[in-house]
């Protein structure tokens, strides 16, 4: 069995498993598909399609499990109810557009798919809205990872597996950098709002 055939059989389960287990190298698998497509040994559109399907299946399964099974179970304890309350409050602060961006964007960070699925399940985000948002996010993520594998192999002309690791590494580094910038901006915004509310309270 050659590398392309093995990838076709393994891509959907590998990407789906990454929802539950972030240590599964889904990024490398999708980037490998892009690298193989760059060599002419595979089809880039098929890689994107299969990885998007795997992403959606894994995320949907975890979201539904948390929403309908784990979330009611955790609600039996005080700490669980407090966790749910805090998570819901945080998601409400983001608003609908913020929740949509979370589902789309969190997957680009290491462990982000697991975090966004659990958050959506705990807060009981509407199923239809979550599944639609997740499908869009899965396509964008799949296109990005396959594309960066394709570009990395084209630019370096290294063996496909080396190009895949380089592409996945670049993607992770960029995601962490963007995440760090957004996190700092969010902290500054919260600090400014806190200072504003304190000033208003003192002026009364």
N, C-alpha and C positions, 0 to 999 in steps of 0.2 A: 504494500500500500504506500503510495507516494504521499508527500507532505500535503498537497492540495486535497486529495481524497480524505485523508485523516482530518483535515481542518473542516471539511464539509460536514462530516459526521459529528465532530466534537464541538463546533462553535456554539450551537444553540445551548447545549447543556452546560458548557463552561461559563458562558455569559450569564445564564440563568442562575447558576450556583453562586456567582459573585454577589448576588443580592443578599444571600444569607451568610456567605463566608467571604469577606473582603480580601482574604489572603489568596483567593483563587486568581490566577493571572489572566483575567479577562482582557485587560488592556493589551497585554503582550499577544494574546491569541488573535485579537482583531487587527492589531498592527501587523502581525505575521501575514494575515490574509491580504492586507494592503501591499506588503512587500512582494508576496507571490504574484499578485496582480501586476505589479510593476515589471516583473520578469516575464510576463506573458503566460504564466502558468495557472492563472485563475482569473476570475471575473470580479472586478471591484464592486459593481452594483450588487452582486450576489452576496459578497461579504457583508456589505452594509445591511442588506435585507435580513440575512440570517442572524447577525448580531443584534439588530433591532428587535427581532422576534424574541430572541433569547432574553434580552433585557426586559422587554415588556412582560413576558411570562414569569420571570423570576420576581420582578417587582410586584406584579399583581398578586402572586401567591403570598408573598410576605406581607403585603399591605392587608389583604383579606384575613390572613391568619391573625395578625395583630388586632385588627378592628373587631373581628367577630369571636375570637377565642382568648387571646392573651389579655386584651384590654379589659374585658369584663372580669377576668380572673384577678388581675392586679387591683381592680377597684374594690376588692374585698378587704384590702388593708388600707390603713390611714395614709401610709407613705405613698401607696399607689395612687390614691385619690389626690394627694397633694401633687404628685408628679404630673398627673393628668391635668390638673388645674393650671399648673405653671406652664405646661406645654401649650395648652389651649390659649392661655393669655398671650404667650409669645407669638403664636400663629395669628391671633386676632390683631395684634399690633402690626403685623406685616400686611394684613389686608388680603383681598383676593389676588391682586396682582403679585404681591409678595410671596404668597403661597405658591402661585404658578411658577414664579422665578425659582423658588426653592426646589421644587420638583424637577425643573429643567436643569438648574445649575449645579445642585449639590453632587450629582453623579460624576462630575468632572474632578472632584476631590477624592483622595483615598478614603474609602469607607463611607463616602457620601450617599451612595445608593441605599445602604443599610439604614443610615440615619434618617434620610428623607422618607423612606417607606415606613419606618417605625413612627416617626412624627405624624405622618398623615394618618396612620392607623389609630394612634392614640387619640388624636383630635377628632377622629371620625369624619375626616374630610369626605365630602360627597363622592361616592364611588365613581360616578360617570365623569365628574370633573377630574378626579385623580387619574383615572385610566387614560383619559384623553391627553392630559398634560404629560403623563409618563410616556405615552406613545411618541409624542413630539420630541420629548427629551431623549428618548432612546434612539430615534433616527438621527438627531443632531450629534449625539455622542458617538454613535457608530460611524457616521460619516467623518467625524473629526479623527477618530482613532485609525480607521482604515486609510484615510487620506494622509495622515502624518506618517504612517508606515510606508505608503506608496512614495511619498516625497523623500523620506529618509533613504530609502533604497535607491531611488533615482539619483539623489545627490551624492551618495557615498559609494555606490556600486559595491558595497560589502555583501557577504552572504545574507540571504533573506532573514535568517534568525537574528543575526547581529543588528541588522537594520531595524528589526522589530523591537529589540530591546532599547536601541537608541531612541526610536520614535516614542516608545512608551515612557522613557525617562524624560524626554523633552516635554511631553504632554503633562506629566506629573509636576515637573518643576514650574511650568507656566501656570498650572492650576493653583499650586500652592502660593505662588507670587501674587496672583490675582486675588486669591482668597485672603491673603494677608493684608493687602491694600483695602479690600472691602471691610474686613474686620476692624481695621484701624479707623476707617471712616465711620463705621457704626458706633464704635466706642466714643469717638469725638462728638457724634450727633447726640448720643445719650447723655454725655457729660454736659453739652450745651443746653439740652432740654432740662436737665436737673438743675443747672445753675439758673436758668430762666425761671423755673418754678420756685426755687428758693428765694430769688429776688422778689418775685411777685408776692410770696407769702410774707416776706419781711416788710414789704411796703404797705400792707393792709393795716 
